[in-house]
Amino acid sequence: MIAVTKLNGESLFLNALLIETVEETPDTYITLITGKRLIVLEKAEEVIDKIKEYNRGIGIHAATIKLQQQTEDM
């Protein structure tokens, strides 16, 4: 889970694996794979950094890098 802040200042915890897109226009919108969209106070880059940190913490980042290296070796 990653912590983000709703526009009213309340904290919200999102399952990072359900995030499909993060865009900044200039508000930061997070779109989940369910189609639900959220507006948060954090900048898009900050949300993306939190997602990357979460992925490293659960081992997905390392698994993705390893899979890419295996694919490139073929």
N, C-alpha and C positions, 0 to 999 in steps of 0.2 A: 504494500500500500504506500502511496505517496500523499503527503499533506499539501493541500492548496488552500487558498483563501477565497471565499465567495465575496461578491461585491459588498455585502453587508458586514464584512469583517469576520464572519464565522469560519472556523476551520472545517475542512471537508477532507476526508480520506478516500482516495480513489484506488481501485485495483489497477495498477499500471499495465497489466496485461490486457485490459479492456479498452485501452486508449487507441483509437485509430488515427486521429490527426490532432495536431496542435498548430493553431494559426494565430497570428497577431495582426489585427486590422483596424485600428490600433489596439482595441481590447483583445485580450487573449481568450480565444475560444478553444475548448477541448471537446472533441467529438469522440464519443464512445462507439464501439462496434454495434451497439444496440440502436444507434442513431441519435441518442440523447446528446444535446449540446449544453455545455456549461461555460459561463464566463467567469474568469478568475482574475485576481489582482496581480498575480505573478506574470512576469514577462515570459514569452514563449521559450526563450533560451533557458531560463531557470527551470521551467517545467520539464523540458527535454533533459536537462542535467539530472533532475530528480529521477526521471525514468531510467536513464543510463545507470545511475547509482543503484537503483532498485534491481535492475537486471544483473548487474555485477554481483550484488548481494545474494541473489538466488542462483547464480551460475549460468544464466542464459547468455550473458555477454560472451563468456569464454567458449561456450558451446557453439555459438554463432561464428566466432572467429575460427574455431577449429574446423567447422563444416566448410567455411569459405576456403580455407587453405587446402582442404582435401579436394574440393571441387576444382580449384586452380591447378592442382597437381595432375589432374586427369587429362 
